[in-house]
């Protein structure tokens, strides 16, 4: 019975960790998709990679890009900022 309980506890821990990692991976994948679809129309990846910005800087940059025509929805905006600020 003790082995069964230990096994179940380990299995539950693995499931929780895997679920969390899956959500993070999906968010990163979605952030990268938005970056490629919305930002790479005007900017190359080097510009983004070399920007050296923190989250607050990226929030300002993304908001500014939206005001000058970047087509990014509110949901995409948050996902993109999360991706860029990682």
QUIZI-V813177 format. One record per residue. N is the residue number from 0. RES is the residue in one small letter. OMEGA is omega in whole degrees, 0 to 359 (999 if undefined). D_CENTER is the distance of its C-alpha to the mean C-alpha in Angstrom with 2 decimals. Layout:
n & res & omega & d_center
N & RES & OMEGA & D_CENTER
N & RES & OMEGA & D_CENTER
This chain:
n & res & omega & d_center
0 & x & 180 & 41.79
1 & x & 178 & 40.11
2 & x & 179 & 38.56
3 & x & 179 & 37.28
4 & x & 179 & 35.70
5 & x & 178 & 34.11
6 & x & 181 & 32.79
7 & x & 178 & 31.38
8 & x & 177 & 29.71
9 & x & 180 & 28.12
10 & x & 178 & 27.05
11 & x & 179 & 25.50
12 & x & 179 & 23.60
13 & x & 180 & 22.29
14 & x & 180 & 21.28
15 & x & 179 & 19.40
16 & x & 179 & 17.56
17 & x & 179 & 16.81
18 & x & 178 & 15.53
19 & x & 180 & 13.12
20 & x & 178 & 11.93
21 & x & 178 & 11.76
22 & x & 180 & 9.59
23 & x & 180 & 7.04
24 & x & 179 & 7.69
25 & x & 178 & 7.64
26 & x & 179 & 4.27
27 & x & 178 & 3.47
28 & x & 180 & 6.69
29 & x & 177 & 6.40
30 & x & 178 & 4.46
31 & x & 178 & 7.14
32 & x & 179 & 9.57
33 & x & 178 & 9.55
34 & x & 181 & 10.01
35 & x & 184 & 12.75
36 & x & 188 & 14.29
37 & x & 188 & 14.47
38 & x & 185 & 14.56
39 & x & 174 & 16.32
40 & x & 184 & 19.27
41 & x & 185 & 20.41
42 & x & 174 & 18.65
43 & x & 184 & 18.55
44 & x & 179 & 15.86
45 & x & 180 & 18.17
46 & x & 180 & 18.12
47 & x & 183 & 14.40
48 & x & 183 & 14.56
49 & x & 186 & 17.69
50 & x & 179 & 16.80
51 & x & 181 & 16.59
52 & x & 173 & 15.18
53 & x & 184 & 14.04
54 & x & 181 & 11.96
55 & x & 177 & 15.20
56 & x & 180 & 15.92
57 & x & 177 & 12.73
58 & x & 179 & 13.49
59 & x & 180 & 16.97
60 & x & 181 & 16.21
61 & x & 178 & 14.09
62 & x & 179 & 16.84
63 & x & 180 & 19.49
64 & x & 178 & 18.26
65 & x & 180 & 18.33
66 & x & 179 & 21.85
67 & x & 169 & 23.03
68 & x & 178 & 21.93
69 & x & 182 & 18.30
70 & x & 182 & 17.79
71 & x & 179 & 14.55
72 & x & 179 & 14.88
73 & x & 179 & 14.19
74 & x & 178 & 11.61
75 & x & 181 & 9.90
76 & x & 181 & 10.43
77 & x & 179 & 8.61
78 & x & 179 & 5.37
79 & x & 179 & 6.24
80 & x & 177 & 7.42
81 & x & 181 & 4.81
82 & x & 182 & 3.41
83 & x & 184 & 7.21
84 & x & 183 & 8.36
85 & x & 999 & 7.38
